Each structure stands twice: as C-alpha cells, then as structure tokens.
C-alpha cells in the first residue's frame, strides 16, 4: 500500500490504525516542509521512530518519569542485544505502561 501526495484530510491516527489492523511492514514517512518523521512498522506494530527535529524516545521517557533512568539504561542494553521483542515490550517488562494500553501516558 502506498500513500503519496497531499493526504492532509486523512488523520495520521487513521493511517497508523490501518497499517496496524492490516499488519503492514514498512516505514511511514511524514514530511511537512523541512520537517520529517519516520515511523517503522513490523507486522502492524510500531517498532521505531525517528525525526530530524531532535526527538529522543529515551529522553521523552525520562522527562515523563515513565521509568527511572537506571531502568531505561538496562532496557536499552537488553533491547540492543536481543531485538526479538519490540522496545515497548521491554519497557513494559521493566515496569513501564502496558504495550496494548490506551496510551494515556502518551498524552500526559
């Protein structure tokens, strides 16, 4: 499935939900002017995010106090070695919010 062109009328949440429901694999690139965000999907699950704006998932988790810094370091070390599970699963196992939660912690 390929989206291209001006799809501003389609909410990004609908696009991500469609990719998840259909268990898609690939990278969703969102580009607005000089800002670019890339969300990687594997089997419909978000497995990676990067942008050219300086966002850091690890820094965000620390700022939101979702996990203690020492726990985050342990998770990143385990994730880097294994990569058989998603980073979200490792964070959940370390005491973070459940992967399949409604993600209220993303909003707070």
Backbone as JSON Lines, residues from 0, in Angstrom:
{"i":0,"aa":"X","n":[0.85,-1.15,0.0],"ca":[0.0,0.0,0.0],"c":[0.9,1.22,0.0]}
{"i":1,"aa":"X","n":[0.62,2.18,-0.86],"ca":[1.44,3.36,-0.94],"c":[0.56,4.59,-0.9]}
{"i":2,"aa":"X","n":[0.83,5.46,0.08],"ca":[0.19,6.76,0.15],"c":[1.2,7.75,-0.37]}
{"i":3,"aa":"X","n":[0.76,8.63,-1.23],"ca":[1.68,9.64,-1.72],"c":[0.88,10.86,-2.11]}
{"i":4,"aa":"X","n":[1.49,12.02,-1.97],"ca":[0.81,13.25,-2.33],"c":[0.2,13.9,-1.11]}
{"i":5,"aa":"X","n":[-0.74,14.8,-1.34],"ca":[-1.37,15.55,-0.27],"c":[-2.51,14.73,0.33]}
{"i":6,"aa":"X","n":[-2.26,14.2,1.49],"ca":[-3.3,13.41,2.16],"c":[-3.65,14.07,3.49]}
{"i":7,"aa":"X","n":[-3.59,15.41,3.5],"ca":[-3.82,16.18,4.72],"c":[-5.19,15.92,5.33]}
{"i":8,"aa":"X","n":[-6.16,15.53,4.54],"ca":[-7.5,15.3,5.05],"c":[-7.63,13.99,5.83]}
{"i":9,"aa":"X","n":[-6.63,13.13,5.74],"ca":[-6.67,11.84,6.44],"c":[-5.9,11.98,7.75]}
{"i":10,"aa":"X","n":[-6.57,11.8,8.88],"ca":[-5.85,11.89,10.17],"c":[-4.75,10.82,10.26]}
{"i":11,"aa":"X","n":[-3.61,11.22,10.79],"ca":[-2.48,10.29,10.9],"c":[-2.84,9.09,11.77]}
{"i":12,"aa":"X","n":[-3.72,9.29,12.74],"ca":[-4.14,8.18,13.59],"c":[-4.88,7.12,12.76]}
{"i":13,"aa":"X","n":[-5.66,7.56,11.78],"ca":[-6.36,6.61,10.91],"c":[-5.38,5.82,10.04]}
{"i":14,"aa":"X","n":[-4.35,6.51,9.56],"ca":[-3.34,5.84,8.74],"c":[-2.62,4.79,9.59]}
{"i":15,"aa":"X","n":[-2.18,5.18,10.79],"ca":[-1.47,4.24,11.67],"c":[-2.36,3.07,12.06]}
{"i":16,"aa":"X","n":[-3.62,3.34,12.34],"ca":[-4.54,2.26,12.7],"c":[-4.74,1.29,11.53]}
{"i":17,"aa":"X","n":[-4.83,1.83,10.32],"ca":[-4.97,1.0,9.13],"c":[-3.75,0.1,8.94]}
{"i":18,"aa":"X","n":[-2.57,0.67,9.13],"ca":[-1.34,-0.12,9.0],"c":[-1.27,-1.21,10.06]}
{"i":19,"aa":"X","n":[-1.71,-0.88,11.27],"ca":[-1.72,-1.86,12.35],"c":[-2.72,-2.97,12.11]}
{"i":20,"aa":"X","n":[-3.94,-2.59,11.76],"ca":[-5.0,-3.57,11.53],"c":[-4.65,-4.53,10.41]}
{"i":21,"aa":"X","n":[-4.01,-4.02,9.38],"ca":[-3.64,-4.85,8.23],"c":[-2.25,-5.47,8.36]}
{"i":22,"aa":"X","n":[-1.67,-5.35,9.56],"ca":[-0.38,-5.97,9.89],"c":[0.7,-5.68,8.84]}
{"i":23,"aa":"X","n":[0.84,-4.41,8.51],"ca":[1.77,-3.98,7.47],"c":[3.2,-3.87,8.0]}
{"i":24,"aa":"X","n":[4.13,-3.9,7.06],"ca":[5.55,-3.79,7.32],"c":[6.07,-2.66,6.45]}
{"i":25,"aa":"X","n":[6.83,-1.75,7.02],"ca":[7.4,-0.67,6.22],"c":[7.61,0.57,7.05]}
{"i":26,"aa":"X","n":[7.91,1.67,6.37],"ca":[8.19,2.94,7.04],"c":[7.21,3.99,6.54]}
{"i":27,"aa":"X","n":[6.5,4.6,7.48],"ca":[5.6,5.7,7.17],"c":[6.42,6.98,7.32]}
{"i":28,"aa":"X","n":[6.56,7.72,6.23],"ca":[7.32,8.97,6.24],"c":[6.33,10.12,6.19]}
{"i":29,"aa":"X","n":[6.42,11.02,7.16],"ca":[5.55,12.19,7.23],"c":[6.44,13.4,7.05]}
{"i":30,"aa":"X","n":[6.17,14.15,5.99],"ca":[7.03,15.28,5.67],"c":[6.19,16.54,5.52]}
{"i":31,"aa":"X","n":[6.57,17.57,6.28],"ca":[5.94,18.87,6.19],"c":[7.07,19.88,6.12]}
{"i":32,"aa":"X","n":[7.16,20.56,4.99],"ca":[8.27,21.49,4.74],"c":[9.59,20.79,4.98]}
{"i":33,"aa":"X","n":[10.4,21.32,5.89],"ca":[11.71,20.7,6.15],"c":[11.67,19.73,7.33]}
{"i":34,"aa":"X","n":[10.48,19.48,7.88],"ca":[10.35,18.54,8.99],"c":[9.98,17.17,8.46]}
{"i":35,"aa":"X","n":[10.68,16.16,8.95],"ca":[10.41,14.79,8.52],"c":[10.37,13.86,9.73]}
{"i":36,"aa":"X","n":[9.35,13.01,9.73],"ca":[9.21,11.99,10.77],"c":[9.08,10.64,10.07]}
{"i":37,"aa":"X","n":[9.69,9.62,10.64],"ca":[9.6,8.27,10.09],"c":[9.16,7.31,11.19]}
{"i":38,"aa":"X","n":[8.09,6.58,10.91],"ca":[7.57,5.59,11.85],"c":[7.67,4.24,11.17]}
{"i":39,"aa":"X","n":[8.42,3.32,11.76],"ca":[8.61,1.99,11.18],"c":[7.6,1.02,11.79]}
{"i":40,"aa":"X","n":[6.99,0.22,10.91],"ca":[6.03,-0.8,11.31],"c":[6.56,-2.18,10.95]}
{"i":41,"aa":"X","n":[6.33,-3.13,11.83],"ca":[6.65,-4.54,11.54],"c":[5.45,-5.35,12.01]}
{"i":42,"aa":"X","n":[4.84,-6.05,11.08],"ca":[3.66,-6.86,11.38],"c":[2.57,-6.01,12.05]}
{"i":43,"aa":"X","n":[2.46,-4.76,11.6],"ca":[1.44,-3.86,12.11],"c":[1.78,-3.13,13.4]}
{"i":44,"aa":"X","n":[2.91,-3.46,14.01],"ca":[3.32,-2.83,15.26],"c":[4.37,-1.75,14.99]}
{"i":45,"aa":"X","n":[4.27,-0.64,15.69],"ca":[5.29,0.4,15.58],"c":[6.53,-0.1,16.3]}
{"i":46,"aa":"X","n":[7.64,-0.16,15.58],"ca":[8.88,-0.67,16.16],"c":[9.98,0.39,16.24]}
{"i":47,"aa":"X","n":[9.78,1.53,15.57],"ca":[10.82,2.54,15.57],"c":[10.24,3.88,15.16]}
{"i":48,"aa":"X","n":[10.88,4.93,15.64],"ca":[10.5,6.3,15.27],"c":[11.77,7.12,15.18]}
{"i":49,"aa":"X","n":[11.84,7.97,14.18],"ca":[12.94,8.94,14.16],"c":[12.47,10.18,13.41]}
{"i":50,"aa":"X","n":[13.11,11.28,13.7],"ca":[12.78,12.53,13.01],"c":[14.04,13.37,12.87]}
{"i":51,"aa":"X","n":[13.9,14.48,12.2],"ca":[15.04,15.4,12.06],"c":[14.86,16.62,12.96]}
{"i":52,"aa":"X","n":[14.05,16.45,14.01],"ca":[13.76,17.55,14.93],"c":[14.46,17.39,16.28]}
{"i":53,"aa":"X","n":[15.18,16.28,16.45],"ca":[15.92,16.06,17.69],"c":[15.14,15.31,18.76]}
{"i":54,"aa":"X","n":[13.99,14.71,18.4],"ca":[13.22,13.95,19.38],"c":[13.96,12.67,19.76]}
{"i":55,"aa":"X","n":[13.94,12.35,21.04],"ca":[14.56,11.13,21.54],"c":[13.54,10.4,22.41]}
{"i":56,"aa":"X","n":[13.22,9.16,22.05],"ca":[12.28,8.36,22.84],"c":[12.81,8.21,24.26]}
{"i":57,"aa":"X","n":[14.08,7.91,24.4],"ca":[14.67,7.71,25.72],"c":[14.55,8.98,26.56]}
{"i":58,"aa":"X","n":[14.87,10.12,25.98],"ca":[14.78,11.39,26.72],"c":[13.33,11.68,27.1]}
{"i":59,"aa":"X","n":[12.38,11.38,26.18],"ca":[10.96,11.6,26.45],"c":[10.49,10.73,27.62]}
{"i":60,"aa":"X","n":[10.9,9.46,27.65],"ca":[10.52,8.55,28.73],"c":[11.07,9.06,30.06]}
{"i":61,"aa":"X","n":[12.29,9.58,30.05],"ca":[12.88,10.15,31.26],"c":[12.11,11.39,31.71]}
{"i":62,"aa":"X","n":[11.8,12.29,30.76],"ca":[11.09,13.52,31.1],"c":[9.69,13.27,31.65]}
{"i":63,"aa":"X","n":[9.02,12.23,31.17],"ca":[7.67,11.89,31.63],"c":[7.69,11.03,32.89]}
{"i":64,"aa":"X","n":[8.89,10.68,33.35],"ca":[9.07,9.84,34.55],"c":[8.33,8.51,34.42]}
{"i":65,"aa":"X","n":[8.34,7.94,33.22],"ca":[7.7,6.65,32.97],"c":[8.54,5.54,33.59]}
{"i":66,"aa":"X","n":[9.84,5.64,33.46],"ca":[10.78,4.72,34.1],"c":[11.95,5.52,34.64]}
{"i":67,"aa":"X","n":[12.58,4.97,35.66],"ca":[13.78,5.6,36.22],"c":[14.92,5.49,35.21]}
{"i":68,"aa":"X","n":[15.83,6.48,35.17],"ca":[16.95,6.45,34.22],"c":[17.75,5.15,34.25]}
{"i":69,"aa":"X","n":[17.98,4.58,35.45],"ca":[18.76,3.34,35.51],"c":[18.01,2.17,34.88]}
{"i":70,"aa":"X","n":[16.68,2.17,34.99],"ca":[15.87,1.13,34.36],"c":[15.9,1.28,32.83]}
{"i":71,"aa":"X","n":[15.84,2.52,32.36],"ca":[15.88,2.76,30.92],"c":[17.2,2.26,30.34]}
{"i":72,"aa":"X","n":[18.3,2.5,31.03],"ca":[19.61,2.03,30.55],"c":[19.64,0.52,30.44]}
{"i":73,"aa":"X","n":[19.08,-0.17,31.45],"ca":[19.03,-1.63,31.41],"c":[18.19,-2.12,30.23]}
{"i":74,"aa":"X","n":[17.04,-1.47,30.02],"ca":[16.14,-1.85,28.92],"c":[16.85,-1.68,27.58]}
{"i":75,"aa":"X","n":[17.48,-0.53,27.37],"ca":[18.16,-0.26,26.1],"c":[19.27,-1.29,25.87]}
{"i":76,"aa":"X","n":[20.0,-1.64,26.91],"ca":[21.07,-2.63,26.78],"c":[20.49,-3.99,26.37]}
{"i":77,"aa":"X","n":[19.41,-4.41,27.03],"ca":[18.77,-5.7,26.69],"c":[18.19,-5.66,25.28]}
{"i":78,"aa":"X","n":[17.56,-4.54,24.92],"ca":[16.94,-4.41,23.6],"c":[17.99,-4.45,22.5]}
{"i":79,"aa":"X","n":[19.09,-3.75,22.71],"ca":[20.15,-3.71,21.71],"c":[20.72,-5.1,21.44]}
{"i":80,"aa":"X","n":[20.81,-5.92,22.49],"ca":[21.35,-7.27,22.33],"c":[20.33,-8.22,21.68]}
{"i":81,"aa":"X","n":[19.07,-8.13,22.06],"ca":[18.08,-9.13,21.64],"c":[17.36,-8.78,20.35]}
{"i":82,"aa":"X","n":[16.68,-7.66,20.32],"ca":[15.89,-7.21,19.17],"c":[14.85,-8.22,18.69]}
{"i":83,"aa":"X","n":[14.51,-9.21,19.52],"ca":[13.47,-10.16,19.14],"c":[12.11,-9.68,19.62]}
{"i":84,"aa":"X","n":[12.11,-8.71,20.52],"ca":[10.89,-8.11,21.03],"c":[10.93,-6.63,20.67]}
{"i":85,"aa":"X","n":[9.78,-5.99,20.73],"ca":[9.75,-4.56,20.5],"c":[10.29,-3.82,21.72]}
{"i":86,"aa":"X","n":[10.75,-2.61,21.5],"ca":[11.23,-1.8,22.62],"c":[10.11,-1.59,23.62]}
{"i":87,"aa":"X","n":[8.88,-1.42,23.14],"ca":[7.73,-1.25,24.02],"c":[7.54,-2.43,24.96]}
{"i":88,"aa":"X","n":[7.76,-3.64,24.46],"ca":[7.64,-4.84,25.3],"c":[8.7,-4.84,26.39]}
{"i":89,"aa":"X","n":[9.94,-4.49,26.04],"ca":[11.0,-4.41,27.04],"c":[10.67,-3.35,28.1]}
{"i":90,"aa":"X","n":[10.14,-2.19,27.66],"ca":[9.78,-1.14,28.6],"c":[8.67,-1.6,29.53]}
{"i":91,"aa":"X","n":[7.69,-2.31,28.98],"ca":[6.6,-2.84,29.8],"c":[7.14,-3.82,30.85]}
{"i":92,"aa":"X","n":[8.03,-4.7,30.42],"ca":[8.6,-5.69,31.34],"c":[9.42,-5.02,32.46]}
{"i":93,"aa":"X","n":[9.91,-3.82,32.19],"ca":[10.7,-3.09,33.19],"c":[9.82,-2.26,34.12]}
{"i":94,"aa":"X","n":[8.5,-2.34,33.92],"ca":[7.59,-1.6,34.79],"c":[6.92,-0.41,34.14]}
{"i":95,"aa":"X","n":[7.16,-0.23,32.85],"ca":[6.51,0.85,32.11],"c":[5.07,0.49,31.81]}
{"i":96,"aa":"X","n":[4.37,1.38,31.11],"ca":[2.97,1.14,30.79],"c":[2.8,-0.03,29.83]}
{"i":97,"aa":"X","n":[1.67,-0.73,29.92],"ca":[1.42,-1.87,29.03],"c":[1.43,-1.46,27.56]}
{"i":98,"aa":"X","n":[1.99,-2.31,26.71],"ca":[2.08,-2.03,25.28],"c":[0.71,-1.84,24.67]}
{"i":99,"aa":"X","n":[-0.27,-2.65,25.08],"ca":[-1.6,-2.58,24.49],"c":[-2.54,-1.68,25.27]}
{"i":100,"aa":"X","n":[-2.01,-0.84,26.13],"ca":[-2.82,0.1,26.89],"c":[-3.4,1.14,25.93]}
{"i":101,"aa":"X","n":[-4.31,1.95,26.41],"ca":[-4.88,3.01,25.58],"c":[-3.91,4.16,25.39]}
{"i":102,"aa":"X","n":[-2.74,4.03,25.94],"ca":[-1.66,5.0,25.77],"c":[-1.98,6.37,26.36]}
{"i":103,"aa":"X","n":[-2.69,6.42,27.49],"ca":[-2.94,7.7,28.16],"c":[-1.64,8.37,28.54]}
{"i":104,"aa":"X","n":[-0.6,7.58,28.79],"ca":[0.7,8.14,29.19],"c":[1.33,8.91,28.04]}
{"i":105,"aa":"X","n":[0.93,8.68,26.79],"ca":[1.46,9.45,25.66],"c":[0.95,10.88,25.72]}
{"i":106,"aa":"X","n":[-0.24,11.08,26.26],"ca":[-0.86,12.4,26.26],"c":[-0.39,13.27,27.41]}
{"i":107,"aa":"X","n":[0.0,12.63,28.53],"ca":[0.3,13.36,29.76],"c":[1.57,14.0,29.75]}
